[in-house]
Structures are given as C-alpha cells and as structure tokens.
Amino acid sequence: MGNMPVKYSNHKSSSRKQQCPTSIKELCHQFSLEDLKKSSNNFDETRKLGQSLYSIVYKGYLKHNGENEYPVALERMTLRLGDWMFKKVIELHSQLHHPNLISLIGFCDEKDEKIIVYEYMFNGSLYDHLCSRDLESLSWKKRLEICIGVARGLHYLHTGAKRAIFHCDIKPQTILLDNKMVPKLAQLGISLQEKRSKSKPTMIKLDNDELHNIIGSTGHGYMAPECVRTNTFTDKCDVYSFGMVLIEVAGTNYKNTIFDKMVMLENKDRFLEKSSNPANFLERFPADKIIDPILMRLIAPQCLAVFMDIMKRCLNIEPNERPAMGEVEVELEHALALQEEADCGKSNGDF
C-alpha cells in the first residue's frame, strides 16, 4: 500500500464482463481467488493486519513489479456490503493519483469473494504510532510532516478531481504510513462524490444508509456536529475531522488518548452529558495541559502558536468559519518552517 509505481494489466475475464464497468477492466489487474489465497496462506489469521466494520485486511505476497515476493494488503470485503461499495472504491482509486492516497494494485471478484489489493504499508497506521511508547519514530517535526501530507491528500480530494470528493472517515486509524513514514489516506469506501462541478460550493444530502455508514465507521468523536444534526456533508466536515486528527497528534500518547484527557480535564458528568465541544475544550485549557509533556518541551513557541490556531479553526462549531484544506496545508507548512528555523538556532534540547 505504498507509493511505488504500479503497472496495470488489461487482463479480461469473460465470467466477470457483466459484473465490472469497462473502466475497471481496463485499469485494474484482476487476480484469481486462488492466487490471493496462496498469497495469504489461505487468509491465515496470523496474516491479519486489521479489521473494520466492512472488511478484514490481510498481508499477502504476490508476483508484481518484477518481484516474486512483493508485499500487498488484501482487503476482503464482507458480503453484506454488496457490489456498490466494492465497485465504488475501485472506480475511485482508478481515477485518483496522488502521493498521499493509497495505491491500488487490483482486485478479485469471484465465487462471492470481493477483495481489493493495495500496496502494503510498512509502518501501519498513524494511530499505532501515537499510542506507542517509542516516541523517537514520531518526533514533533515528523508529526507536522505527516499532518501536511494528510492535508495535501484531502486538498486533492476536495479540489483536484472533476467533482469534489469528501473522504468522510478521516481519523488516525485511516492514515497509513509507508516505509518512509509518508502518510497515505485509506478507506475511501464510505466517501461521497459531488454530482455537480467542483466550481460551486458543495453540499451532499445524506440518506439514512449513508449517514449510518459514516457514523458506524468514523464514530461520533471525529464527526462534524452538523453532519448528524442536518444530515448533510460538505468539505468542511472533513476539515473538522482533520482538526480532530491534529488534536490527537498533539495530545495522544501511550497512556491516554486525547478523548481520555478531555474526560479527565472537564467535569466528567458535564462532558458525558453534553459531549463537550473540542473547540471549547481548547479555549478552556492551555496547550501544556493538552499536548503530550515530552513533545511540549520540543515545540518552538512560534510553531506552537500557528499549530494551535489552525487546529482551533478546523474545529470551529460553525462550518463556514473553518478554513479550506488548501489554507490548512499552507498554515501547517508555515508551522513546520518556524520549527525548522528554531531548531537551527537553539543551543539546547528544550525551548
């Protein structure tokens, strides 16, 4: 699931001609079920990489890109999804190409099995690293670089395609890291695509199934409040979810997630009763109460000010007050530049 070049095959299967759109047949290699079973040792439990509401992911090894043991991730879809999500993911990935989106290799649609094949991501998810005791693999500078990469990927989805695409499931678990710790957005299964041109402000009215899928996958913690309240989704909903990623990147450690800290710092009954708004939480408590203490002493004050400002703006309760992802990207790049400038000038380990 990395960003290495992918060679597509126009291999055709007569048994699938009626199942797959022409674009899929032309752009994606169609693997046999037998090959994918062999690649994963018949979907061995020890090969399991993760599981979601909609699929189970296994590690496999295939002949690809001139290698006999090329590592891949096999997303084995659950039957209850039906054809629509499976085809949607393949069609989307076939038309999207960006260094911060996960790369598609191919698929299998055979004997009631629907499997999507991605390049393997060697460093797991951002969530894995945030909850790890090993802070060296995720320095403050690296966290900023990862956030910038995610912002670029989201900006591309919102503005780089013919019609705007809303990811709808932005959280540390769906941000995967390749062998160079470059972030890739995964899980486009519940994404939404605007039917009109991207030149106008976009808003998608959700039906009950779409809202249920988003809530089921994303969870309330990362969802913009207006999504549930109005049954609509806009690009600013993704911005809100990204704001929650920023606060997780700064505050979560192996002891507590940022949600744990919010419960501990707020009055517990008040928090549980009113589902305290993160923007209010950020206003009520200083940065040193929120950010991981080990990180806090490594962050340049100027960088911290820019980071906190863009995080608060992303989490604004009013959607129209949130920045577009392009602006978020620029502000995070500014924060990184300030950090690098400070790192060059500091004479000791702390600010």
C-alpha positions, 0 to 999 in steps of 0.5 A: 500500500505504498507509493511505488509505481504500479503497472496495470494489466488489461487482463479480461475475464469473460465470467466477470464482463457483466459484473465490472464497468469497462473502466475497471477492466481496463485499469485494474489487474484482476487476480484469481481467488486462488492466487490471493489465497496462496498469497495469504496462506489461505487468509491465515489469521496470523496474516491479519493486519486489521479489521473494520466494520466492512472488511478484514485486511490481510498481508499477502505476497504476490508476483508484481513489479518484477518481484516474486515476493512483493508485499500487498494488503488484501482487503476482503470485503464482507458480503453484506456490503454488496457490489456498490461499495466494492465497485465504488472504491475501485472506480475511485482509486482508478481515477485518483493519483496522488502521493498521499492516497493509497495505491491500488494494485487490483482486485478479485471478484469471484465465487462471492469473494470481493477483495481489493489489493493495495500496496502494503504499508510498512509502518501501519497506521498513524494511530499505532504510532501515537499510542506507542511508547517509542516516541523517537519514530514520531518526533514533533517535526515528523508529526507536522510532516505527516499532518501536511501530507494528510492535508495535501491528500484531502486538498486533492480530494476536495479540489483536484478531481472533476467533482469534489470528493469528501473522504468522510472517515478521516481519523488516525486509524485511516492514515497509513504510513509507508516505509518512509513514514509518508502518510497515505489516506485509506478507506475511501469506501464510505466517501461521497462524490459531488454530482455537480462541478467542483466550481460551486460550493458543495453540499451532499444530502445524506440518506439514512444508509449513508449517514449510518455508514459514516457514523458506524465507521468514523464514530461520533468523536471525529464527526462534524456536529452538523453532519448528524444534526442536518444530515448533510456533508460538505468539505468542511466536515472533513476539515473538522475531522482533520482538526480532530486528527491534529488534536490527537497528534498533539495530545495522544500518547501511550497512556491516554488518548486525547478523548481520555484527557478531555474526560479527565480535564472537564467535569466528567458528568458535564462532558458525558452529558453534553459531549463537550465541544473540542473547540471549547475544550481548547479555549478552556485549557492551555496547550501544556495541559493538552499536548503530550509533556515530552513533545511540549518541551520540543515545540518552538513557541512560534510553531506552537502558536500557528499549530494551535490556531489552525487546529482551533479553526478546523474545529470551529462549531460553525462550518463556514468559519473553518478554513479550506484544506488548501489554507490548512496545508499552507498554515501547517507548512508555515508551522513546520518552517518556524520549527525548522528555523528554531531548531537551527538556532537553539543551543539546547534540547528544550525551548 
